[in-house]
Amino acid sequence: MTGDGGQLARDTDLYQVLDEVGRVLAGRDVALPPDVLLAMYRQMRRLRVMEVRMVALQRQGRIGFYGTCTGQEAPPIATAFATEARDWVFPALRESAIMLARGFPLTQYLAQVFGNSLDVLKGRQMPSHMSGRSVNQVSWSSCIGPQIPQAVGAAWAAKMKREPVVTVGFMGDGATSQPDFHNALNFAAVFRVPCVLVCQNNGWSISVPTARQTASETIAVKARAYGMPGVRVDGNDVVACHEVIAEAVARARRGDGPTFVECVTYRIGAHSTSDDPTRYRSEEEVRAWAQKDPVERLQKYLLSVGILDEALEATIDAELGDEISRAVREVEQAGPPARETLFEDVYASLPWHLQEQLTELRKHPPAPSHS
Ligand SMILES: Cc1ncc(C[n+]2csc(CCOP(=O)(O)OP(=O)(O)O)c2C)c(N)n1
């Protein structure tokens, strides 16, 4: 982190580079080159456009479930740009799209929401639990917290194998109340594993506010107790998030051990399409956070320095709209996974009783929807 003159208490203050209207704060510096900033902006917009479309599809009954990360786009996109292809990502609820920004094809990504024949997971996972071996992203389980020790364990393995690989493990503020949080941070620090642990503190764990989650001054400050650095960063400032996460990744890769990062942000949308947030939080609160929108903040900065203009903005919008429409059309046309896939991926060679069932299945023609 630059320009704090050593004055910033990294785990209790809030590290920012851009203010809420996209101006560079005094003593701060935007070190990223214009093409990278523009690429990050494009990925954030892409996520926003895609998720509006996904919620609409869910409301139309075309998909079953979706959990958005609206308002929280900065930490995942910053992570995608701060990591290398060989690094591994262990997301929680709102970071699935890191894999998209790391090059996973959009069509296959959306196929995981539909769970159809284009889905590399063969329709076996819940929507919004995307993963991709090709981009080193592990699926999270719906239980809150287990991916934190998994990220630490994978980092430990990399260290034992002397591979210069870093893992990034995510959690929400709610996950910090889980035993897995303690186990993971303790182990990570004791064994100095090459791991970055990122908490997206979005104020709520469904209907439970962060104040009911912890009495600590901040979440980042918890890292002190485990013996690792903690950094508290504005999670709606993608430039600051990138700087902090990239520094933590570099530190891990150097062999200097783990870092804990708290990204202070807000979930603008519902917890998921099964949630009604008006039952537990006020409109004023949502409106106040909407003023700090991470996508608009970067947009304002890019416009102010001439990296973006209205014409380019219109082109990006049109391209993203087209890309997502095309992908949704393609995915919706795909049929369900082949019935035979039910027998795959558990046994190296199929045991006799399953072989018998497979043979029996093949005697019966698939239902019309399976053709
Ligand atoms: C062990 C466990 N307890 C409870 C739940 C129910 N649950 C699903 S999501 C969620 C909230 C998670 O909050 P947080 O970790 O802050 O992430 P956020 O949803 O805010 O991104 C809860 C309690 C669960 N899935 N697993």
The ligand as an SDF file (V2000), in Angstrom:
LIG
                    3D

 26 27  0  0  0  0  0  0  0  0999 V2000
  -23.3400  -23.9660    8.5580 C   0  0  0  0  0  0  0  0  0  0  0  0
  -24.4520  -23.1730    7.9650 C   0  0  0  0  0  0  0  0  0  0  0  0
  -25.2730  -22.4610    8.7680 N   0  0  0  0  0  0  0  0  0  0  0  0
  -26.2910  -21.7430    8.2360 C   0  0  0  0  0  0  0  0  0  0  0  0
  -26.5140  -21.7470    6.8880 C   0  0  0  0  0  0  0  0  0  0  0  0
  -27.6510  -20.9400    6.2750 C   0  0  0  0  0  0  0  0  0  0  0  0
  -27.0540  -19.8030    5.5460 N   0  0  0  0  0  0  0  0  0  0  0  0
  -26.9120  -19.8210    4.2150 C   0  0  0  0  0  0  0  0  0  0  0  0
  -26.1940  -18.4290    3.6470 S   0  0  0  0  0  0  0  0  0  0  0  0
  -26.0830  -17.7920    5.2050 C   0  0  0  0  0  0  0  0  0  0  0  0
  -25.5030  -16.4270    5.4410 C   0  0  0  0  0  0  0  0  0  0  0  0
  -24.0680  -16.3350    5.1530 C   0  0  0  0  0  0  0  0  0  0  0  0
  -23.6530  -15.0470    5.4810 O   0  0  0  0  0  0  0  0  0  0  0  0
  -22.2250  -14.5540    5.1370 P   0  0  0  0  0  0  0  0  0  0  0  0
  -21.2300  -15.5920    5.4820 O   0  0  0  0  0  0  0  0  0  0  0  0
  -22.0680  -13.2110    5.7700 O   0  0  0  0  0  0  0  0  0  0  0  0
  -22.2470  -14.4100    3.5490 O   0  0  0  0  0  0  0  0  0  0  0  0
  -23.1840  -13.4940    2.6500 P   0  0  0  0  0  0  0  0  0  0  0  0
  -24.4350  -14.2850    2.3480 O   0  0  0  0  0  0  0  0  0  0  0  0
  -23.4820  -12.2520    3.3820 O   0  0  0  0  0  0  0  0  0  0  0  0
  -22.3870  -13.2660    1.4050 O   0  0  0  0  0  0  0  0  0  0  0  0
  -26.6040  -18.6640    6.1460 C   0  0  0  0  0  0  0  0  0  0  0  0
  -26.6800  -18.3840    7.5870 C   0  0  0  0  0  0  0  0  0  0  0  0
  -25.6350  -22.5270    6.0860 C   0  0  0  0  0  0  0  0  0  0  0  0
  -25.7690  -22.5650    4.7540 N   0  0  0  0  0  0  0  0  0  0  0  0
  -24.6260  -23.1960    6.6440 N   0  0  0  0  0  0  0  0  0  0  0  0
  1  2  1  0
  2  3  1  0
  2 26  2  0
  3  4  2  0
  4  5  1  0
  5  6  1  0
  5 24  2  0
  6  7  1  0
  7  8  2  0
  7 22  1  0
  8  9  1  0
  9 10  1  0
 10 11  1  0
 10 22  2  0
 11 12  1  0
 12 13  1  0
 13 14  1  0
 14 15  2  0
 14 16  1  0
 14 17  1  0
 17 18  1  0
 18 19  2  0
 18 20  1  0
 18 21  1  0
 22 23  1  0
 24 25  1  0
 24 26  1  0
M  CHG  1   7   1
M  END
$$$$
